Amino acid sequence: MAMGKTSKLAIGVVLLGIVTALGIVWAKNRIRNLIQAEIIHFNDTKPYTFTFDDLDFSLFKSSAKFQNLTITPDSVSTAGDILDSFEHPHIFVQSLQMEGLDVWAILIRKHLILEDIAIDGIEIMYQKNADTNTGPSRPIEKGTPKTILLDKLKEIKLGRFSVDDFSFTLTGVNKDTLASYMLKEFEVDGIRLQRQSHVPGLFSINTDDLSLRLSNQRLGLAQKEYDLQLGNVQFNAKMGLLKMNDVSYVPMLSKEDLGSKYRYNTTIMESRIPKVSIYGLAIEKLFFNKGVHLDSVILENPEFIVYKDMSKPWNKNKRPKLLSELLRDIEDRFHFKSIILKQASLDYTEKTENQGKLLNVPMRNLDLTMSKIEQTKNGSTLDISMGCTVFENLSLALALSFPNPNSSDDFYFKGSTGSTTFQSFNPVLLPTSGIKFEKGDLMEMTFKGHANSSRAEGDLTMLYNNLQATVLKKNQTEKNKTISFLANQAVRSSNPSRSGKTMVGAIDFDRVEYKGFGNFLFKSIESGIINSVYPFGNRKRKK
């Protein structure tokens, strides 16, 4: 009797095993058929061909793994938006693995639930069309949420999404690389797609719990002239905190070699930023095309190197814009409470027109704050304040105010320096003005002025003693004895004078329209210095 029960139990277990095995086989075949049907439907209705070498699916592990997955465009067609002149992308994925896949939820309830998606080795390539005349680009609708249309699903829950070894390439008609992007690791958590009730199968992305991490990124820019690299990037949507470290933007060639390639003198920029922190970043507003909103950006210990080959001519057709004009060019509304540089350094170097000598202006301990940056229907403001050490021993403070750059190019500036010797100014003034200070002690310099897009006016006061200057001829090697004699006769050796009266130099400069904002501001201040010390300069007496 016991044997009979055991036999029945054994038969039951065997039958259950057979049913389970048949169920697994049915489920696998069902899923394979569904995937195959979706692939056929995708290939028939989309301008792509989707293929893969192998699909390893396990019900027990709740996992699925694709090997050598490819998506290629069927024909030359444009992608729209910013890639209007490029074909649809070629995509290759070495491995795509999904863990925690709830098969029964997909088959029965039409719910897609995944705990982990891991991609290893993904390459995306866009190639430029031979005919780039694709017509007008489609306008971007403001305030439209990013949505995904998935007709057959009712709910989507995704856990962790990770990518290893990602590359993205833009190539020209001749398959030359226009830009490339490489990423070692990418990980994102908290992906939630919420069903939109007004359209079946339409989902919007909820960013409340979104977080991401990236590491070892490298972006090669147009014509391989510059290289952008980032170490680690971390973002937490709930905190609105974005952190980046080891950010660098450097030319692929040496500064001198890159500068020599251009027809005109061109600014060559090199920057390295150990740490960038962005606070209060409203990702949902950015995601929904409502502009960039954040509280503050802090750059710690950044290093900037600027180089110009002034033996090359100016591009007189160029029209650099003031900061106010750049603000007006930004279409989307934006709001920054502050952008802060802490303990930055800036090295400005020029290869001069005369004998190819290098002019160098080092700035250290640079602290800069940009605040009240707004652009709304009610207007905008921009205030900039900075302090630094120039020439290793001259302290400089500078403040700029753009009261309403949304409708006006007017701005105000003021500043002051600490004490130094006049010889400190020779690296800057000698190449541009021909004035060489032989001796003199500067106690203080203060200046203030008002400017617009074409002209700057103001006052500059230098307090000094024991001043003696030499005026050099154009080749800046020979002393112009006559003018130097007149200069030292016309310029008082001290300011204030023995009688206590102070001479004030006029800031009086007309902007050269093909030169930039930095040149405009420097030349305006320089005009005040020259008018203070140059024979017959434009100055006034102050009691």
C-alpha positions, 0 to 999 in steps of 0.5 A, a space after each residue: 500500500 505504501 509502495 502504491 502511494 510512493 508510486 503515485 507521488 513519483 508519477 505526480 512529481 514526474 508529471 509536474 516536472 513534465 508540465 513544468 518543462 513543457 511550460 518552460 518550453 512554451 514560455 521560451 517559445 512564446 517569448 522567442 515568438 513575441 521577440 521575433 514578431 516584434 523584430 519583424 514588425 520593427 524591421 518592416 515599419 522602421 528605417 532600420 534592420 535589427 539583428 542579433 547572433 544569439 538570445 540566451 533566455 533563462 526562466 529560472 534566472 529571470 534573465 535574457 542576454 543578447 549577443 552581437 546585437 546590431 541596428 543599421 539604417 536601411 537607407 540614407 535618411 535624416 535623424 531630425 533635430 540637431 542631426 538633420 544632416 546625418 544618417 540614422 545611426 549604426 548601432 552595435 552592442 556586444 552584449 545586452 543582459 537583463 536581470 530580474 525580468 518578470 516574464 509572467 508580468 510581460 506575458 499576462 499583465 503586459 507589465 515590463 519589470 526589470 531589476 538590472 540592464 547591463 550593456 557591455 561594448 556599445 558603438 554608435 556611429 552617425 555619418 554625414 549625408 552627402 546632401 546636407 540640404 534637408 530643409 528646415 529643422 523641426 521646431 522644439 515645442 516648449 514645455 512638452 514632456 519627454 515621452 515614449 510610445 509603447 503600445 502594448 505595455 501598461 507599466 514600466 519599472 526599471 532598476 539599475 541600468 549600466 553600460 561599459 565601454 561606450 563609444 559614439 562617433 560622427 563622421 563626414 562624407 569621406 568617413 573622416 571623424 568630426 567628433 567622437 565620445 568614449 565612456 568607460 562606465 555609465 550607471 543610472 538608477 531610479 528610472 520610472 516611466 509613468 503611464 499617461 492616461 490621455 494616450 494609450 501606451 504613452 509614458 513620461 519619465 519621472 525624475 524624482 529618484 533618478 541618479 547616475 554615475 559616469 566615469 572616464 569620459 573623453 570627447 574629441 571635438 571637430 577636426 581633432 583640434 580639442 579634447 574634452 575629458 571628464 573623470 567621474 560624474 555623479 548626479 542625484 536628482 532628488 538633491 539636485 546635485 551634479 559633481 564632476 572631477 578632473 575636467 580638462 579641455 586641451 588642444 590635441 596639438 601644442 598651443 604654438 602648433 595649433 595657433 600656427 595653423 590658423 590664418 588669423 590670430 586665434 585664441 587657443 584655450 587650455 583648461 583643467 578643473 579638478 572639481 566642479 559642483 552644481 547645486 540646485 539643478 532642476 532636472 525636471 525643468 531641463 527635461 521638459 524644455 523649460 530652461 536651465 534652473 540651478 542655484 550655483 556652480 562652483 569651480 575649485 582650483 581651475 587652471 586656464 591657459 590662453 595663447 594667441 599668436 599676434 604675429 598673425 593678422 586680425 580677422 577684421 570681419 569677425 564681430 565678437 559679442 559682449 556678455 550682454 549680447 551673448 545673454 540675449 542670444 540664449 533662447 531658453 530662460 535660465 536662472 543662476 544664482 551664482 557661478 564661483 571660481 575658487 583659487 583659479 589661475 590664468 596664464 595669458 601669453 601672446 607671441 608678439 608681432 615684434 621678433 616673436 617674443 612672448 608676452 606673459 601675464 600670470 594671474 594667481 589666487 583668482 576668485 571670481 563670482 558671477 551673480 544675479 544671472 537671470 533671463 525672464 520676461 521681466 529682464 535680466 541682470 549680471 554682476 561680476 566681481 573678482 580679485 587676483 594677484 597679477 605679475 606675482 605681486 600686484 593685487 587687483 580687484 575688479 567689478 562689472 555690472 550689467 544692469 539690464 543686458 536683455 535690452 541694453 549693452 551698457 555696463 559699469 566697471 570699477 577696480 583698484 590695485 595694491 602697491 607695486 613697482 612701475 616696472 611690473 607694468 612693462 611686460 604689458 605696456 611696453 609691447 602695446 604703447 612703447 612706454 618703458 618704466 625705468 623706476 617708480 613706486 605705485 602706491 595705489 590705482 583706482 578706476 571706474 567707468 561706464 561703457 557700451 558696445 562701442 565706447 568706454 569713458 571714466 577716470 583712473 587715479 594713480 598714486 605714485 612717486 619716483 616715476 621715470 619713463 623711457 619711450 622706445 622707438 617702434 622696434 622697442 629696442 632703441 631709446 627715443 632720447 628726445 621723446 623720453 626727455 620730454 616724457 620725463 619733463 612732462 610727467 611729474 615724478 609723484 602724484 599727488 604733487 608736493 602741493 597735494 594736488 592729484 592728477 586724474 587720467 581719463 579713460 577714453 577708448 573706442 572699441 575696435 569692433 573685430 576685437 573681443 570683450 577682454 581686449 575692450 576692457 583692458 584697452 580702456 583701463 590702459 588708456 587711463 594709465 597712458 593718459 596718467 603718465 604719457 606726455 600731454 595725456 588727457 588728464 585733469 587736476 583734482 584738489 
